[in-house]
Amino acid sequence: MHRRTNKWLFVAALAVIVSIALIGCGPAKGKDSGPILIGGALCLTGIQAPLDEPAVRGAQLAVDQVNKNGGVLGRKVEFTNLDGKSDPVTVGNVAIELIKKGAKAIIAPSDFDFGGPSSREAQKAGIVGISPAASSPLYGSKTLGDKQFTMSMWNTTMGAATAEYAYNQKKWKVGYVVTDTFIDYTKSLSRYFIEHFKKLGGTILFEDTYVQGGQDFSAQLARLKAAKKPDFIFISSYMPDLGTIIRTIREAGISAPIVGGDSYDDPGLFKALGEKYGSDIYFDTHSFLVPGVTPEMENFLKLYKAKYNAEPDAVWVATGWDAVMILTQAMQKAGSTDGAAMAKAMEGMEFNLLTGKLKWSDAASGHAPDIEAPLVQLEKSVPKFIGWVRPTDIPAP
């Protein structure tokens, strides 16, 4: 009996020692005490890079600022981006790799076709995915899942905003539309623009098409020259071919104003058109990089200059910053990095961003973004801010 009692005393003492040792390790070394990883599948090379590469710089600057202010949930934040290479398969694969590394959220490319694969992988892993500027109505919870979001106005809003500006402000009643049919973004932007412009009372002379990479606009130009002179031309395309299309139209002596969407907000386009061809062009985008446009813009511009020793070269730096700020604010409100909790927090918040005030509908309604659209005019390839617009009676997606 004495030996048995000693045995149990020894086991009890050992248990106490192990418990004390575990307490000593404590939360400081637990799995939820290290840095919070935000993964990026943004494209640094290829056709998507002009939108995504600046967003990477903005995201890293935001992480620096979040950490300077104490981090999130008492933890530092890390941002790791792996190049999606403007290839949907690669984008999906790098998202998988980031999730394996422990990413608690994924920042996806700014396009449905390129960004969708990374958001699908985020959804499979039960974490939030967010695109800084994918504007297709397909980018939301109904197509990608209940934890997936885009910060951008959908093309429903983007198309309606330019339609109302053309019809109501500029008094243009007759348009000619050219649509690049390569990706969903360009196709749906034209569709919603046409729908809203016609509803306002406008007329579309002709709906022409073009395919990115063609580098030959001669057939479309011939049809355009043969048509009755329109008040304006709506071109839904993107670089590099967008620059070629506009130059070809101007070189042919067609001086009608040109209207488009956020793909026009590209320094590469400004350079390609130059002073000679870069005028009388109007587009809606995500923000405008001058102090006072939004409350935090002046501070952001100072921080950017201090980090990169240069002025921002594209509006997409602001979308990258905003993506990180949204994710970290959602984590803070949720009190967790759990994907479901973060998504619920994002549905219940209004965010004051560099890109304006943003709120989302719930998952059942598609996570539809409610955000204003800034309008910009290009004169001699210099962008000028026109103002913010929130269109009325936006087309249903």
Long-range contacts (C-beta under 8 A, 24 or more apart in sequence): 32-75, 32-337, 33-75, 34-75, 35-75, 35-76, 35-77, 35-78, 36-71, 36-72, 36-73, 36-75, 36-76, 36-77, 36-78, 36-104, 36-331, 36-337, 37-78, 37-79, 37-80, 37-98, 37-101, 37-102, 37-103, 37-104, 38-63, 38-77, 38-78, 38-79, 38-80, 38-103, 38-104, 38-105, 38-106, 38-107, 38-324, 38-327, 39-79, 39-80, 39-81, 39-82, 39-95, 39-98, 39-99, 39-101, 39-103, 39-105, 39-106, 39-107, 40-79, 40-80, 40-81, 40-82, 40-98, 40-106, 40-107, 41-81, 41-82, 41-84, 41-91, 41-92, 41-94, 41-95, 41-98, 41-106, 41-107, 41-108, 41-109, 41-115, 41-118, 42-81, 42-83, 42-84, 42-107, 42-108, 42-109, 42-110, 42-320, 43-83, 43-84, 43-85, 43-86, 43-91, 43-109, 43-114, 44-81, 44-83, 44-84, 44-85, 45-83, 45-85, 45-86, 46-85, 46-86, 46-87, 47-86, 47-212, 47-238, 47-240, 48-84, 48-86, 48-109, 48-110, 48-111, 48-114, 49-86, 50-239, 50-266, 50-267, 50-268, 50-314, 50-316, 51-109, 51-110, 51-111, 51-133, 51-266, 51-316, 52-84, 52-109, 52-110, 52-316, 53-316, 54-312, 54-313, 54-314, 54-315, 54-316, 54-317, 54-320, 55-107, 55-110, 55-132, 55-133, 55-316, 55-317, 55-319, 55-320, 55-323, 56-81, 56-320, 57-304, 57-308, 57-317, 57-320, 58-304, 58-316, 58-317, 58-318, 58-319, 58-320, 58-321, 58-322, 58-323, 58-324, 59-107, 59-320, 59-321, 59-323, 59-324, 60-320, 61-300, 61-303, 61-304, 61-307, 61-308, 61-317, 61-320, 61-321, 62-320, 62-321, 62-322, 62-323, 62-324, 62-325, 62-328, 63-324, 64-303, 64-307, 65-303, 66-324, 66-325, 66-328, 72-328, 72-331, 72-332, 73-331, 73-332, 73-335, 73-336, 73-337, 77-324, 77-328, 79-324, 81-107, 84-109, 84-114, 84-118, 86-114, 87-114, 88-113, 88-114, 88-116, 88-117, 89-117, 91-115, 91-117, 91-118, 92-117, 92-118, 92-120, 92-121, 94-118, 95-119, 95-121, 95-122, 95-129, 96-121, 99-125, 99-127, 103-127, 104-128, 104-331, 104-337, 104-339, 105-129, 105-130, 105-327, 105-337, 105-339, 105-342, 106-130, 107-131, 107-132, 107-320, 107-323, 107-324, 107-327, 108-134, 109-134, 110-134, 110-152, 110-316, 110-319, 111-136, 111-183, 111-185, 112-136, 112-138, 112-139, 112-183, 112-184, 112-185, 113-183, 113-184, 113-185, 115-139, 116-143, 116-144, 119-144, 119-145, 119-148, 120-144, 120-145, 122-147, 122-148, 122-339, 123-147, 123-148, 125-339, 126-339, 126-340, 127-339, 127-342, 128-327, 128-330, 128-339, 128-342, 128-343, 128-346, 130-323, 130-326, 130-327, 132-316, 132-319, 132-320, 132-322, 132-323, 133-262, 133-286, 133-316, 133-319, 134-185, 135-185, 135-189, 135-261, 135-262, 136-184, 136-185, 136-188, 137-188, 137-366, 137-368, 137-397, 138-184, 138-188, 140-366, 140-367, 140-368, 141-363, 141-364, 141-366, 141-367, 142-366, 146-340, 146-343, 146-363, 147-339, 147-340, 147-342, 147-343, 148-367, 149-343, 149-346, 149-360, 149-367, 149-369, 150-367, 150-369, 151-286, 151-319, 151-322, 151-323, 151-326, 151-353, 151-355, 151-358, 151-369, 151-371, 152-262, 152-286, 152-319, 152-369, 152-371, 153-286, 153-369, 153-371, 153-372, 153-373, 154-368, 154-369, 154-397, 155-185, 155-188, 155-189, 155-191, 155-192, 155-261, 156-192, 156-394, 156-395, 156-396, 156-397, 157-369, 157-371, 157-373, 157-391, 157-394, 158-189, 158-192, 158-261, 158-262, 158-284, 158-373, 159-188, 159-189, 159-190, 159-191, 159-192, 159-193, 159-194, 159-195, 159-196, 159-261, 159-395, 160-192, 160-193, 160-196, 160-391, 160-392, 160-393, 160-394, 160-395, 161-284, 161-373, 161-375, 161-389, 161-390, 161-391, 162-193, 162-234, 162-259, 162-260, 162-261, 162-282, 162-283, 162-284, 162-375, 163-193, 163-196, 163-197, 163-200, 163-202, 163-391, 164-196, 164-200, 164-389, 164-391, 164-392, 165-259, 165-282, 165-284, 165-375, 165-386, 165-389, 166-197, 166-202, 166-231, 166-232, 166-234, 166-259, 166-282, 167-197, 167-200, 167-201, 167-202, 168-200, 170-231, 170-232, 170-257, 170-282, 172-202, 172-231, 172-232, 172-257, 173-201, 173-202, 173-203, 173-231, 174-202, 174-203, 174-204, 174-205, 174-228, 174-230, 174-231, 175-202, 175-203, 175-204, 175-205, 175-230, 175-231, 175-232, 175-233, 175-234, 175-259, 176-204, 176-205, 176-206, 176-208, 176-224, 176-227, 176-230, 176-232, 176-233, 176-234, 176-256, 177-204, 177-206, 177-207, 177-208, 177-233, 177-234, 177-235, 177-236, 178-208, 178-209, 178-210, 178-220, 178-224, 178-233, 178-234, 178-235, 178-236, 178-237, 178-245, 179-207, 179-208, 179-209, 179-210, 179-236, 179-237, 180-209, 180-210, 180-211, 180-212, 180-236, 180-237, 180-238, 180-241, 180-242, 181-209, 181-210, 181-211, 182-211, 182-212, 182-213, 183-212, 185-238, 185-263, 186-212, 186-236, 186-237, 186-238, 186-263, 187-236, 189-236, 189-261, 190-234, 190-236, 192-395, 193-234, 193-236, 194-234, 195-395, 196-391, 196-393, 196-394, 196-395, 199-393, 199-395, 205-230, 210-237, 210-241, 210-245, 212-237, 212-238, 212-241, 213-241, 214-241, 215-241, 215-244, 217-244, 217-245, 217-248, 217-249, 218-248, 220-245, 221-248, 221-249, 221-252, 224-249, 224-254, 225-252, 225-254, 229-256, 230-256, 231-256, 231-257, 232-256, 232-257, 232-258, 232-259, 233-257, 233-258, 233-259, 234-258, 234-259, 234-260, 235-259, 235-260, 236-260, 236-261, 237-263, 238-263, 238-266, 239-263, 239-266, 239-268, 239-269, 239-272, 240-268, 240-272, 242-266, 242-269, 243-268, 243-269, 243-272, 243-273, 244-272, 246-273, 246-277, 246-281, 247-272, 247-273, 247-277, 250-276, 250-277, 251-277, 255-280, 257-281, 257-282, 258-282, 259-283, 261-285, 262-286, 264-376, 264-378, 265-314, 265-315, 265-316, 265-376, 265-383, 266-314, 267-313, 267-314, 270-378, 270-381, 270-382, 270-383, 271-381, 273-378, 273-381, 274-381, 275-380, 275-381, 277-381, 278-378, 278-379, 278-380, 278-381, 278-382, 279-378, 279-379, 279-380, 279-381, 280-378, 280-379, 281-377, 281-378, 282-375, 282-376, 282-377, 282-378, 282-386, 283-375, 283-376, 283-378, 284-373, 284-374, 284-375, 284-376, 284-389, 285-315, 285-373, 285-374, 285-376, 286-315, 286-316, 286-318, 286-319, 286-355, 286-356, 286-374, 287-315, 287-318, 287-319, 287-354, 287-355, 287-356, 287-374, 288-315, 288-374, 288-376, 288-383, 288-385, 289-315, 289-317, 289-318, 290-385, 293-374, 293-385, 294-352, 294-353, 294-354, 294-355, 294-356, 295-352, 296-352, 296-353, 296-354, 297-354, 300-354, 318-353, 318-354, 318-355, 319-354, 319-355, 321-354, 322-351, 322-353, 322-354, 322-355, 325-351, 325-353, 326-351, 326-353, 326-358, 356-388, 366-397, 368-397
